[in-house]
Amino acid sequence: MENTKTTVLVTGGTGFLGVHTVLQLLQQGYEVRTTLRSLSKKDSIIKALEEGGISDFSKLAFFETDLTNDNNWDKAVKGCDYVFHVASPFPAQDPKDENELIIPARDGALRVLKAARDAGVKRVVLTSSFAAVGYSINKENYVFTENDWTDLNTELPAYIKSKTVAEKASWEFIEKEGSGLELSVINPVGIFGPAIGGITSASLDIAVSGILNGNLEYTPTFTMGVVDVRDVADIHLKAMLSPEASGERFIATAEGVMSFYDVAELFKKERPQYTSHIKKLEPIGKEFYKEVSNKKAKTVLHWNPRSREEALLASADSVMAHL
């Protein structure tokens, strides 16, 4: 394989996106390292990768690190060509003090960037979020692009603020102290798709499991962009390799947006065997659609994502398979 000499570090390999990213890198022949807060979690990654079809783990190494301190980061990045900084705290609910999220997200990103710079890494691909793009403008028919930023001077939930602060701090670091380290940023919308090894995500648990469990009485009025986890892993690899991706951010989304009501209707139509017990969901209030453009990722990176329906049905199938 052509990639045998290239070493890539993925932070947060126990996460939904992290494990899919490790899987694709291994499938393509890279030497892969991943960081975990505790090496005791290693088996959950191996189990998920086995489910994804990996049988040879000779190209995978694990490092115990924590985004809140410097231990082991120098070892984890030493000799790496690229770093994917995927790990980030995502809470089930907003913490009482927003700094519990904001400080580890920001300082963790800076810790990874500094270690990468000091180790002579070529490029870091940072997983930010649409949270850093689209939460300050509420105009009808506005189409969000990579030029938009969430305004930190508006009232924001802690998670959205943490992603915005961390991404802004990362760009500032590269500009002032990067010493030639390249940065590309991926801003995914809600990430869905197949869970491997039972490793899910907050959006999958809330939207897919919540609907399939029949726990939702009514549906929230906001709409969300949808993207398949396999495509988010793929766009990270494309951003790593594309010369044009340095210094750029890319929104990762399938075409169009959906409400929870739309998701429930999709499941009823396409997976009736899962949905016979679901109450009729009532959408409440007027749907507010946020339009999001994926044109830049398609044009610059030649990225071609699956449809939102395919991503959501893959989520539903894997949730039902793991019950």
Kinemage of the C-alpha trace (Angstrom):
@kinemage 1
@onewidth
@group {chain A} dominant
@subgroup {mainchain}
@vectorlist {calphas} color= white
{ca met a 1} P 0.000 0.000 0.000
{ca glu a 2} L 1.221 3.463 -0.853
{ca asn a 3} L 0.671 4.957 2.607
{ca thr a 4} L 2.870 2.666 4.667
{ca lys a 5} L 5.318 5.420 5.572
{ca thr a 6} L 2.719 8.019 6.533
{ca thr a 7} L 1.789 8.238 10.216
{ca val a 8} L -1.437 9.908 11.347
{ca leu a 9} L -2.559 10.619 14.918
{ca val a 10} L -6.302 10.732 15.651
{ca thr a 11} L -7.257 12.221 19.015
{ca gly a 12} L -10.285 10.709 20.726
{ca gly a 13} L -10.448 7.282 19.107
{ca thr a 14} L -13.236 6.141 21.434
{ca gly a 15} L -15.672 8.634 19.889
{ca phe a 16} L -18.185 8.037 17.091
{ca leu a 17} L -16.256 10.079 14.506
{ca gly a 18} L -12.838 9.156 15.942
{ca val a 19} L -13.299 5.416 15.511
{ca his a 20} L -14.641 5.782 11.952
{ca thr a 21} L -11.653 7.982 11.082
{ca val a 22} L -9.202 5.412 12.490
{ca leu a 23} L -11.049 2.721 10.502
{ca gln a 24} L -10.688 4.543 7.173
{ca leu a 25} L -7.020 5.352 7.762
{ca leu a 26} L -6.261 1.699 8.538
{ca gln a 27} L -8.255 0.570 5.490
{ca gln a 28} L -6.070 2.856 3.372
{ca gly a 29} L -2.798 1.535 4.754
{ca tyr a 30} L -1.688 4.362 7.043
{ca glu a 31} L 0.269 3.926 10.273
{ca val a 32} L -2.305 5.121 12.807
{ca arg a 33} L -2.068 6.297 16.392
{ca thr a 34} L -4.946 7.270 18.583
{ca thr a 35} L -5.225 8.909 21.980
{ca leu a 36} L -7.498 7.769 24.806
{ca arg a 37} L -8.034 9.225 28.250
{ca ser a 38} L -7.510 5.724 29.604
{ca leu a 39} L -5.895 2.722 27.930
{ca ser a 40} L -8.606 0.569 29.512
{ca lys a 41} L -10.892 1.859 26.723
{ca lys a 42} L -8.640 0.298 24.070
{ca asp a 43} L -10.765 -2.848 23.772
{ca ser a 44} L -13.875 -0.882 22.812
{ca ile a 45} L -11.985 0.599 19.841
{ca ile a 46} L -10.600 -2.777 18.769
{ca lys a 47} L -14.073 -4.322 18.961
{ca ala a 48} L -15.535 -1.518 16.800
{ca leu a 49} L -12.706 -1.772 14.258
{ca glu a 50} L -13.179 -5.545 14.049
{ca glu a 51} L -16.848 -4.943 13.351
{ca gly a 52} L -15.705 -2.528 10.620
{ca gly a 53} L -13.648 -5.310 9.027
{ca ile a 54} L -10.136 -4.772 10.452
{ca ser a 55} L -8.282 -7.940 11.458
{ca asp a 56} L -4.658 -6.722 11.454
{ca phe a 57} L -3.858 -4.230 14.220
{ca ser a 58} L -0.092 -4.053 13.626
{ca lys a 59} L -0.404 -0.504 12.254
{ca leu a 60} L -2.370 0.854 15.204
{ca ala a 61} L -0.828 2.289 18.384
{ca phe a 62} L -2.553 3.714 21.472
{ca phe a 63} L -1.428 6.619 23.672
{ca glu a 64} L -2.924 7.646 26.990
{ca thr a 65} L -3.388 11.416 27.006
{ca asp a 66} L -5.819 13.972 28.351
{ca leu a 67} L -6.757 17.295 26.764
{ca thr a 68} L -6.470 18.962 30.169
{ca asn a 69} L -2.750 18.272 30.734
{ca asp a 70} L 0.520 17.970 28.800
{ca asn a 71} L 1.386 14.363 29.701
{ca asn a 72} L 2.360 12.169 26.746
{ca trp a 73} L 1.322 14.566 23.974
{ca asp a 74} L 4.939 14.914 22.836
{ca lys a 75} L 5.221 11.108 22.566
{ca ala a 76} L 1.864 10.766 20.787
{ca val a 77} L 2.793 13.241 18.024
{ca lys a 78} L 6.486 12.383 17.661
{ca gly a 79} L 7.171 11.165 14.119
{ca cys a 80} L 3.636 11.898 12.885
{ca asp a 81} L 3.071 13.460 9.470
{ca tyr a 82} L -0.492 14.539 10.210
{ca val a 83} L -2.758 14.995 13.216
{ca phe a 84} L -6.565 14.840 13.253
{ca his a 85} L -7.825 16.601 16.357
{ca val a 86} L -11.270 15.024 16.639
{ca ala a 87} L -11.693 14.778 20.423
{ca ser a 88} L -13.882 17.365 22.117
{ca pro a 89} L -16.135 17.311 25.152
{ca phe a 90} L -19.834 17.012 24.168
{ca pro a 91} L -22.152 17.073 27.178
{ca ala a 92} L -25.549 15.439 27.545
{ca gln a 93} L -26.718 18.710 29.030
{ca asp a 94} L -25.308 22.201 29.415
{ca pro a 95} L -23.023 22.479 32.456
{ca lys a 96} L -23.848 25.044 35.153
{ca asp a 97} L -20.609 26.843 34.376
{ca glu a 98} L -19.924 27.200 30.647
{ca asn a 99} L -16.167 27.304 31.322
{ca glu a 100} L -16.262 23.611 32.225
{ca leu a 101} L -16.655 23.046 28.474
{ca ile a 102} L -15.018 26.108 26.953
{ca ile a 103} L -11.653 25.868 28.711
{ca pro a 104} L -10.911 22.183 27.956
{ca ala a 105} L -12.090 22.612 24.333
{ca arg a 106} L -9.885 25.656 23.749
{ca asp a 107} L -6.860 24.599 25.787
{ca gly a 108} L -7.060 21.048 24.435
{ca ala a 109} L -6.957 22.302 20.832
{ca leu a 110} L -4.008 24.579 21.625
{ca arg a 111} L -2.195 21.762 23.447
{ca val a 112} L -2.529 19.510 20.375
{ca leu a 113} L -1.453 22.291 17.988
{ca lys a 114} L 1.620 23.155 20.079
{ca ala a 115} L 2.685 19.514 20.331
{ca ala a 116} L 2.169 19.096 16.567
{ca arg a 117} L 4.194 22.224 15.784
{ca asp a 118} L 7.029 21.195 18.092
{ca ala a 119} L 7.142 17.709 16.544
{ca gly a 120} L 7.351 19.048 12.981
{ca val a 121} L 3.929 17.736 11.920
{ca lys a 122} L 2.965 18.924 8.420
{ca arg a 123} L -0.743 19.601 8.928
{ca val a 124} L -3.414 19.403 11.609
{ca val a 125} L -7.014 18.762 10.557
{ca leu a 126} L -9.237 20.076 13.345
{ca thr a 127} L -12.814 18.905 13.831
{ca ser a 128} L -14.774 22.025 14.674
{ca ser a 129} L -18.530 22.153 14.149
{ca phe a 130} L -21.321 23.966 12.350
{ca ala a 131} L -21.801 25.326 15.895
{ca ala a 132} L -18.887 27.696 15.129
{ca val a 133} L -20.534 28.850 11.873
{ca gly a 134} L -24.269 29.259 12.080
{ca tyr a 135} L -25.658 30.434 15.411
{ca ser a 136} L -25.896 34.213 15.230
{ca ile a 137} L -27.770 34.982 12.019
{ca asn a 138} L -31.491 34.272 11.871
{ca lys a 139} L -32.459 35.704 8.499
{ca glu a 140} L -35.049 33.929 6.367
{ca asn a 141} L -33.528 32.228 3.321
{ca tyr a 142} L -29.972 32.900 4.479
{ca val a 143} L -27.485 30.310 3.203
{ca phe a 144} L -24.615 29.628 5.611
{ca thr a 145} L -21.108 29.222 4.208
{ca glu a 146} L -17.574 28.945 5.605
{ca asn a 147} L -17.397 32.768 5.687
{ca asp a 148} L -19.910 32.840 8.547
{ca trp a 149} L -18.937 32.753 12.203
{ca thr a 150} L -21.076 32.322 15.293
{ca asp a 151} L -20.923 35.645 17.167
{ca leu a 152} L -19.482 35.134 20.643
{ca asn a 153} L -21.213 38.309 21.850
{ca thr a 154} L -24.664 36.715 21.523
{ca glu a 155} L -26.365 34.425 24.051
{ca leu a 156} L -25.123 30.923 23.272
{ca pro a 157} L -25.324 27.452 24.821
{ca ala a 158} L -21.982 26.357 26.306
{ca tyr a 159} L -21.260 23.685 23.680
{ca ile a 160} L -21.772 26.080 20.768
{ca lys a 161} L -19.630 28.681 22.479
{ca ser a 162} L -16.903 26.127 23.258
{ca lys a 163} L -16.588 25.036 19.607
{ca thr a 164} L -16.461 28.651 18.416
{ca val a 165} L -13.866 29.714 21.000
{ca ala a 166} L -11.694 26.643 20.304
{ca glu a 167} L -11.719 27.137 16.534
{ca lys a 168} L -10.993 30.874 16.744
{ca ala a 169} L -8.125 30.227 19.169
{ca ser a 170} L -6.714 27.586 16.792
{ca trp a 171} L -6.637 29.936 13.794
{ca glu a 172} L -5.044 32.632 15.956
{ca phe a 173} L -2.382 30.210 17.169
{ca ile a 174} L -1.507 29.165 13.598
{ca glu a 175} L -1.251 32.799 12.519
{ca lys a 176} L 0.911 33.948 15.442
{ca glu a 177} L 2.850 30.879 16.592
{ca gly a 178} L 2.312 28.188 13.970
{ca ser a 179} L 5.873 28.332 12.553
{ca gly a 180} L 4.771 26.758 9.270
{ca leu a 181} L 2.330 24.202 10.724
{ca glu a 182} L -0.673 23.966 8.370
{ca leu a 183} L -4.268 23.878 9.627
{ca ser a 184} L -7.483 22.750 7.946
{ca val a 185} L -10.799 22.805 9.788
{ca ile a 186} L -13.900 20.662 9.236
{ca asn a 187} L -17.272 22.021 10.435
{ca pro a 188} L -19.780 19.138 10.428
{ca val a 189} L -23.504 19.497 11.048
{ca gly a 190} L -25.305 16.727 13.000
{ca ile a 191} L -23.341 13.503 12.449
{ca phe a 192} L -25.336 10.321 11.813
{ca gly a 193} L -24.662 7.029 10.016
{ca pro a 194} L -23.781 3.542 11.239
{ca ala a 195} L -22.545 2.998 14.785
{ca ile a 196} L -19.780 0.379 14.925
{ca gly a 197} L -19.052 -1.483 18.140
{ca gly a 198} L -22.006 0.257 19.736
{ca ile a 199} L -20.112 3.588 19.787
{ca thr a 200} L -22.739 6.285 19.178
{ca ser a 201} L -22.894 10.070 19.314
{ca ala a 202} L -25.054 12.596 21.130
{ca ser a 203} L -26.910 13.567 17.948
{ca leu a 204} L -27.554 9.917 17.121
{ca asp a 205} L -28.791 9.188 20.641
{ca ile a 206} L -31.084 12.210 20.770
{ca ala a 207} L -32.544 12.168 17.271
{ca val a 208} L -32.490 8.530 16.192
{ca ser a 209} L -32.766 6.565 19.443
{ca gly a 210} L -35.177 9.166 20.863
{ca ile a 211} L -37.544 8.760 17.921
{ca leu a 212} L -37.214 4.965 17.643
{ca asn a 213} L -37.787 4.501 21.393
{ca gly a 214} L -41.064 6.358 21.011
{ca asn a 215} L -39.940 8.768 23.731
{ca leu a 216} L -40.643 11.991 21.876
{ca glu a 217} L -44.172 13.362 22.335
{ca tyr a 218} L -43.665 16.272 19.995
{ca thr a 219} L -40.814 17.413 17.844
{ca pro a 220} L -38.603 20.464 18.296
{ca thr a 221} L -39.104 23.096 15.604
{ca phe a 222} L -35.477 23.607 14.665
{ca thr a 223} L -34.063 21.892 11.629
{ca met a 224} L -30.654 20.348 11.367
{ca gly a 225} L -28.157 19.563 8.724
{ca val a 226} L -27.354 15.850 8.481
{ca val a 227} L -24.094 14.198 7.449
{ca asp a 228} L -22.939 10.582 7.479
{ca val a 229} L -20.028 9.788 9.820
{ca arg a 230} L -18.309 7.875 6.986
{ca asp a 231} L -18.337 11.043 4.895
{ca val a 232} L -17.011 13.155 7.776
{ca ala a 233} L -14.096 10.730 8.192
{ca asp a 234} L -13.559 10.885 4.423
{ca ile a 235} L -13.516 14.706 4.327
{ca his a 236} L -10.822 14.685 7.040
{ca leu a 237} L -8.653 12.463 4.831
{ca lys a 238} L -9.307 14.681 1.812
{ca ala a 239} L -8.425 17.817 3.808
{ca met a 240} L -5.226 16.143 5.020
{ca leu a 241} L -4.034 15.440 1.482
{ca ser a 242} L -5.345 18.378 -0.560
{ca pro a 243} L -2.800 21.180 -1.085
{ca glu a 244} L -5.708 23.635 -1.385
{ca ala a 245} L -7.099 22.742 2.044
{ca ser a 246} L -4.369 24.449 4.071
{ca gly a 247} L -5.719 27.503 5.867
{ca glu a 248} L -9.319 26.686 4.950
{ca arg a 249} L -12.460 25.573 6.751
{ca phe a 250} L -15.054 23.250 5.204
{ca ile a 251} L -18.682 22.706 6.163
{ca ala a 252} L -19.522 18.987 6.070
{ca thr a 253} L -23.205 18.455 5.309
{ca ala a 254} L -25.375 16.406 2.967
{ca glu a 255} L -27.795 18.346 0.766
{ca gly a 256} L -30.710 19.983 2.545
{ca val a 257} L -31.874 20.041 6.162
{ca met a 258} L -34.426 18.076 8.181
{ca ser a 259} L -36.568 18.505 11.262
{ca phe a 260} L -37.151 15.756 13.836
{ca tyr a 261} L -40.631 15.429 12.341
{ca asp a 262} L -39.071 14.754 8.907
{ca val a 263} L -36.775 12.125 10.451
{ca ala a 264} L -39.706 10.361 12.133
{ca glu a 265} L -41.685 10.391 8.873
{ca leu a 266} L -38.675 8.967 6.990
{ca phe a 267} L -38.387 6.085 9.486
{ca lys a 268} L -42.121 5.359 9.286
{ca lys a 269} L -42.015 5.234 5.506
{ca glu a 270} L -38.732 3.349 5.008
{ca arg a 271} L -38.489 1.239 8.191
{ca pro a 272} L -42.078 0.444 9.236
{ca gln a 273} L -40.802 -2.605 11.168
{ca tyr a 274} L -39.078 -0.226 13.649
{ca thr a 275} L -41.830 2.322 13.980
{ca ser a 276} L -45.180 0.621 14.613
{ca his a 277} L -45.177 1.757 18.261
{ca ile a 278} L -44.271 5.389 17.595
{ca lys a 279} L -46.860 7.938 18.608
{ca lys a 280} L -47.909 10.398 15.951
{ca leu a 281} L -45.432 13.212 16.372
{ca glu a 282} L -46.767 16.733 16.336
{ca pro a 283} L -44.470 19.426 15.028
{ca ile a 284} L -44.770 22.425 17.326
{ca gly a 285} L -44.698 25.959 15.959
{ca lys a 286} L -43.261 27.120 12.653
{ca glu a 287} L -40.309 25.205 11.248
{ca phe a 288} L -37.254 27.434 10.971
{ca tyr a 289} L -34.959 26.228 8.231
{ca lys a 290} L -31.256 26.942 8.317
{ca glu a 291} L -29.862 26.481 4.814
{ca val a 292} L -26.268 25.291 4.748
{ca ser a 293} L -23.977 25.111 1.717
{ca asn a 294} L -21.532 22.249 1.053
{ca lys a 295} L -20.356 23.760 -2.228
{ca lys a 296} L -16.826 24.549 -1.047
{ca ala a 297} L -16.132 21.003 0.180
{ca lys a 298} L -17.495 19.551 -3.059
{ca thr a 299} L -15.575 21.954 -5.283
{ca val a 300} L -12.208 22.193 -3.500
{ca leu a 301} L -11.966 18.686 -2.023
{ca his a 302} L -14.098 16.784 -4.604
{ca trp a 303} L -16.073 15.467 -1.625
{ca asn a 304} L -19.283 13.686 -2.473
{ca pro a 305} L -21.422 12.931 0.599
{ca arg a 306} L -24.211 10.365 0.946
{ca ser a 307} L -27.765 11.673 1.153
{ca arg a 308} L -29.213 12.634 4.527
{ca glu a 309} L -31.781 9.829 4.134
{ca glu a 310} L -29.038 7.231 3.691
{ca ala a 311} L -27.175 8.548 6.755
{ca leu a 312} L -30.294 8.481 8.945
{ca leu a 313} L -31.440 5.034 7.815
{ca ala a 314} L -27.932 3.656 8.454
{ca ser a 315} L -28.208 5.112 11.989
{ca ala a 316} L -31.600 3.522 12.527
{ca asp a 317} L -30.412 0.143 11.245
{ca ser a 318} L -27.356 0.100 13.487
{ca val a 319} L -29.326 1.293 16.547
{ca met a 320} L -31.848 -1.528 16.029
{ca ala a 321} L -29.095 -4.089 15.388
{ca his a 322} L -27.393 -3.226 18.696
{ca leu a 323} L -30.541 -3.439 20.823
